Amino acid sequence: MAPTDNSTTKPLAGTIFYILLALADRDEYGLGIVEEVARRTAGEVRLGPGTLYNAIKRMLADGLMEETAGPANPGDGDPRRRYYRITPEGRQRLAGEAERLERLVLAARSKKVLPVRGRS
Amino acid sequence: MSPRGLARLVLRCYPASFRQEFGDEWCEVAAWHRRTLRGTTFGRLRYAGALLRDAARSVPGAYASVIAERMERRRRASARPVTSGGRRGRPGWDGIGSDIHYAVRGVLRNPLFAIAAVGSLAMGIGASTAIFSVVNAVLLEPLPYQDPGRLTIVWNEFPTAGLARLPVSGPELQMLRDEPGLFADVGGIWATSRAVMHDGQPETVSAGLVTPDFFSVLGVEPRLGRGFVRGESDAPVPAGVLVSDEFWRSHYPDATDPSDQVVRLEASDRPIVGVLPPGFELLFPPDGGIPERIDLFTPLPWNLYVLPPDQHYLRVVGRLADGVDLVSAQQHVTAVAVRVRETYTQLAATGDQFTVVPLHGDAVRNARPTLLALLGAVTLFLLLASANVAGLLLARTTTRGRELALRASLGASRRRIVQLLLAESSVLTGVGALLGLVLGTFAGDLLWSLRPEGVARIDVVPLDGRVLLFTLAASVVSGTLFGLAPLVALSSVRTATSLNERQGIGGPRQHRARGLIIVMEVAVGLTILVGATLLMRSLSRLEGADLGYQPAGLLSFKVSLAEQRFPTDGERATLAQELERRIAELPGVTSVGAGSHLPLKTWANWAEPAPPDGTPESERETFYLDHRAVTPGYLDVLQARLVSGRGFTVHDHAGSDPVAIVDRAYASRAFADSQAVGKRIQASQYVGGSFTPTPVTVVGVIDDIRDRSPSVPSSGQVYLPFAQSPRWELTYAVRSERDPSELAAALHDLVPAVHGDLAAAEVMVMDELVDAALASSRFVVLLAGLFSLLALVVAGIGIYSLVAYNTTQRIRDFGLRLALGATQRNIVRTVLGYGLKLSLVGVVVGIPLAIGVTQLLRSLLFDVQPHDPLTLTAVAAGLMVVAVLASIGPARRAISADPARIMR
């Protein structure tokens, strides 16, 4: 993946980051995203329905995700459910944000805010 | 409430399109929350909290995106770029350019709003600029003399006789001149007419008889030659004359040096010593008896001390000495008056006083209350126009509540939104002010060209810095006034609620503000209308006033029986009689008469005492009045009404008993029993070249004639037969069945035919004099009428726009009520009731305001009281009718509300 030009990429809002992250490895429907986010944050982040669908609407409009046909096995859940897939643009923004966070974490470590792990 | 019920309720807060698109899934996620929280401590409460928190965070955004979508669609549809709409504002004022751009576009998108707002403003600012430019020219521009601020005029007052603004006598002028530390320079003038013979043609010209220092007081230097010098008239040779530039150019077109030229004045050749600068005018008070333009000036031919101290004829102009202000000048002249009363005991009973007033202030004395009243009226009008724009802006801002809420929810700071609103106000003010300035300049010129004589005598309306400053101030004040209105609306922009409302914000605060504006518009409109109506009624009373004579159909002209040419009393008396006889023989002439001066002309050019016999010496001077010398036909031709006794006949001549006719005002004052006929009075006859007090018998009493002005009753008048008091000025009045212009031509031919040295001058229709006397009232009424019409229109627009807006706000309500069975009559009543109720409050507030403000008009009113109940009632009723008319449109809209469509 091409490195992101950080100077032109604004930080992503938390909600959008979580949603993109949930979609990073598989397509999901709304509730699936909420469950995935809750699981990944150990129940700390519980996306509300309004927040979720507002974000989805905006992300669709901004081209960060797109609607998709859904999983191969249609028996798996409600056929009315709409599934969402991350777009290359979304992935780029997600990576950019992850890198930004990583640099922040590294900075925190270098200032001994966090214990330095690894190659010691 | 059950958890599901709560979820359904919360979901309803979202826009319909959001619910349609995500409703089911939203419910699924909400259910997940419920499920996962069930069983925890306060699970239900935590669930409800989560839902509500989520809603509070996301509902505005949901609406925002719906609105953004709509705007985007509209933008695409109109294919016009939206520059700043919906953009997140940066802090600071750097977005001002785009705000103004946006404001201009916003205003243009609403042409009706723009026309109403800019139109109201332009009218308000234009009208006030126009009036102010006139006020500026008349009241604020200094007189065109040297250091005009130090020039004063001195009037005589006889407090015991109730007489004021009398001219000063010769000895009095000398005593004023002799007072040390009062005037640096003081001079006097007396205006009359003189006969001039030029190239064999007789001519009557206006003449000013002046003290030699008169022009140096004003600081006016002749353009050619020299001015008068002290002792000018004492020289053995005939005294020289100064002529006006106009006279010089018209009579001596080829001459370059005045000292080579003479003017044949009353049978003697007089050297021209100098020519005054072009356009020189005597800007004296209109009632001062001094015309603006005088053809020639001669030094007063007599020693000021020689004439009696009670012959008052001089208009005295003084230049205050250095360091003397008006207060100390008044103290000085009061001290002089004490010495006058001591020196001339016959004046003691009059309480003879002097008042010294600034020349400019006195010159514009009559115009000042009128102009200030007009300035007051336009200020109110500007207020009305501002209120109107405030109302329009308020309504507009209120309907824009959702847009503003959207901006707020998208992160626009409050300051940013205020900036946006102010940008709109500024654009409106700027355009309105510019348009107003243009309108005002034109209107100012127009007013100036329509102005009657006597309102002011200065010939330019300068659009100077003062006028521009005034316009700027008027714009800023009105702009601030109405610019604040939207902020009232803004103060209650609550994002969530505003986004939820269909029409926008419309809280009680805006409701009250709207109500207040209607009340104010009606109250201010009422005040303007009451003022204008009072002036109109006053004018109609004035026009219908009994003048005591019939000016209609009279033609008048003047002849000068110069004493140098016609030195004996008999010559002048015979000439007057002969002229009267020859004019009566002209075809079509029904009556003719003449007097030393006609009504409304040269009032009180001088005045002398005329006490009844037996008046104690100490009270003699209280019967100080105007004398008129008249021919036998005078009372007939004017159609004056004889109350008792007889008129003059040809038998009242120099050899017969001296007689007089008096008017009722004099008779009732001099003889309490009003049986004046047969009584003897002392009157001043002009015999043998001077005014001589003579006992005369009253032979008739006539109804009062309003000699001075149609609005001023007579204060007493004595008429003497011209044959017994043959003065050198004579004005004829001719009533005929012929066309006035034909008659005028006939008179121009006839007069020199009677005597080769005579000419008819100042030929005019008598109505013109009355018209001129009423002109200034008519002018004011015209302006006041115009303002009140504008005020009515502006107030009507204001009421209409606010009632219409109120109706739009409540259209759902009306639709619902119609659906629930309300009749159209009920709805109409509600809408009309709203406008009427507020207008009624406006009337209740406006009536005391109008009564208070119109007190200031008192000096302009004739025979009408400021609190005239008829006027107040009529105007209030008129305004209510306007309120109803303005509410009809909105009421129609309200009943046409389609319940089905509105409720959807």
Interface residues (C-beta under 8 A of the other chain):
Chain A: Y29 G30 L31 V34 E35 A38 R46 L47 G48 P49 G50 T51 L52 Y53 N54 I56 K57 R58 A61 R80 R81 R82
Chain B: V10 Y14 F18 E21 F22 D24 E25 W26 C27 E28 V29 A30 W32 H33 T36 A50 L51 R53 D54 A55 R57 S58 V59 G61 A62 S65
